[in-house]
Amino acid sequence: MALSEHEKRHLAQALRLYEEGSGHRADYQLWVGFGDRWTKMKARLISRGYIRIVSSGVTELSTKGSGFFDQICRSAA
């Protein structure tokens, strides 16, 4: 899936927020970046192991996601 620069920028911001423990703010960034497709993007991130649901309403960046985050940040710069 090729991402636009707009999508990459918001995905990078979302991953940063997941890393900081701000899941709701991260979800908002996905919504801004992907519109109605944001839930599909979040599901894809979870299924590929980049983020994980810790408990009800709490999502965090996984170890695998940290490397992906670095990669997205480099390509969005």
N, C-alpha and C positions, 0 to 999 in steps of 0.2 A: 504494500500500500504506500504510494507516494504521497507525502504530506506537503502542503503549501507552506510557505514561510510563515504565514499567519498561524497555521495549525502547529507548526514546530515551536513557535514562540510560546504559545499558550500551553502546549504539552510540557515544555521545559519548565514553565512557571508552575504548572500543576504538580509535576514531579518534585520540584523544590518544596512546595507546600506539603506534600505527603511526607517528605523527609523531615520537615519541621513539626509534623504531627497536626497540621491544620487541614484535616480531611475535607471539611465542608467548604473551605476556601478553595481547595484543590479541585473539588467537584465543580465549583463555579467556574474556574478557569477552563476546565474541559468543556463546559457548556458554552462559554464565550468563544472558544476556539473551534468547536465542532458542531455547535447548534444542537439540533434534535438527535444527532448521532453520538452525543457525548456518552450516553449510557453504554452504547456498543463499544466505544473506545475504552471506557473503564473496564468493561467485561473482558476485552481483549488484553488489557494490561494485567488483569488478575489471572486470566487463563495462561498467559505466558510467563507468569511468575515475577513480573516487575513490581507489582504492588500486592499487598495481601490484607485481607480483612482480619483484624485482630479480635474485635468484639463488635457488638451491635453499634453501628455508627462510627466505628474507629477503623480507619484504613491507614496503612503505613507503607513506605517504600521498602522493598526487600533488598537484600544484598545484591541480587541479580539486577534489580532496578537501579542501583547506584551506578553501575557501569553503563546501563542504557541511558541514564540521566546525563552522564558525561558526554556520551556520544551525541545525544540530541542537542545539548548545549553547544558543542563544537559546530554542528551543522547549522544551527540557528544563528550563529554569530556572523 
